[in-house]
Amino acid sequence: MNNINETQYFGRVEKEPENEAKKILIAVSAALKEKGYNPVNQIVGYILSGDPTYITSHMNARAMIRKLERDELLEELVKDYLNRND
């Protein structure tokens, strides 16, 4: 039995895979830009209202963004903003 006072070693931690919410936001933003929309305005409208028509169906963007809860998207945006401004 191991001594509970000893630190356990778990080995090297692999780099965390890119966040799914981040991938989706980037893809949705690209689809919105391609269709001529302002991605910031459209994504904010979607997060605030929950209305999926703020997001174009071009490039399957609407289906992608609906895979996540709106609070997950907001969390990713705030996290990224804070990390960039530390």
C-alpha positions in Angstrom: 0.0 0.0 0.0 1.3 3.5 -0.9 2.1 6.1 1.7 -0.6 8.8 1.5 2.0 11.4 2.4 3.9 10.8 -0.8 3.2 12.7 -4.0 2.0 10.5 -6.8 3.4 10.9 -10.2 1.1 10.5 -13.2 3.5 11.0 -16.0 3.6 13.5 -18.7 0.4 15.2 -19.5 -0.4 15.5 -23.2 -1.4 18.9 -24.6 -5.1 19.4 -24.2 -7.0 19.1 -27.5 -8.4 22.3 -28.9 -11.7 23.2 -27.3 -14.8 22.1 -29.2 -16.6 25.4 -28.5 -13.6 27.3 -29.9 -13.6 25.2 -33.1 -17.3 25.8 -33.6 -17.1 29.6 -33.0 -14.3 29.9 -35.5 -16.2 27.8 -38.1 -19.4 29.7 -37.5 -17.6 33.0 -37.8 -16.1 32.0 -41.1 -19.5 31.0 -42.5 -21.1 34.3 -41.4 -18.3 36.3 -42.9 -18.5 34.4 -46.2 -22.2 35.2 -46.4 -21.5 38.9 -45.6 -22.8 39.1 -42.0 -21.0 40.7 -39.1 -20.1 37.6 -37.0 -19.9 39.5 -33.7 -23.5 40.9 -34.1 -24.9 37.6 -35.2 -23.3 35.5 -32.5 -24.2 38.0 -29.8 -27.8 38.0 -31.1 -27.9 34.2 -31.0 -26.4 34.0 -27.4 -28.8 36.6 -26.0 -32.0 35.3 -27.7 -31.4 31.6 -28.4 -32.9 32.2 -31.9 -30.9 30.0 -34.3 -31.9 32.2 -37.3 -29.2 34.6 -36.2 -26.8 32.0 -37.6 -26.6 31.1 -41.3 -27.2 27.5 -42.3 -24.3 28.1 -44.8 -21.5 25.6 -44.2 -23.7 23.8 -41.6 -23.0 26.7 -39.2 -26.4 26.6 -37.6 -26.3 22.9 -36.9 -22.8 23.2 -35.4 -23.6 26.1 -33.1 -26.7 24.3 -31.8 -24.5 21.3 -30.6 -23.4 23.5 -27.7 -25.4 25.3 -25.0 -25.3 29.1 -25.2 -23.6 29.3 -21.8 -20.8 27.1 -23.1 -20.3 29.5 -26.0 -20.3 32.5 -23.7 -17.9 30.8 -21.3 -15.4 30.1 -24.2 -15.6 33.8 -25.3 -15.0 35.2 -21.8 -12.2 32.7 -21.2 -10.5 33.6 -24.4 -10.9 37.3 -23.7 -9.4 37.1 -20.2 -6.5 34.9 -21.4 -5.6 37.5 -24.0 -5.7 40.3 -21.5 -3.8 38.8 -18.6 
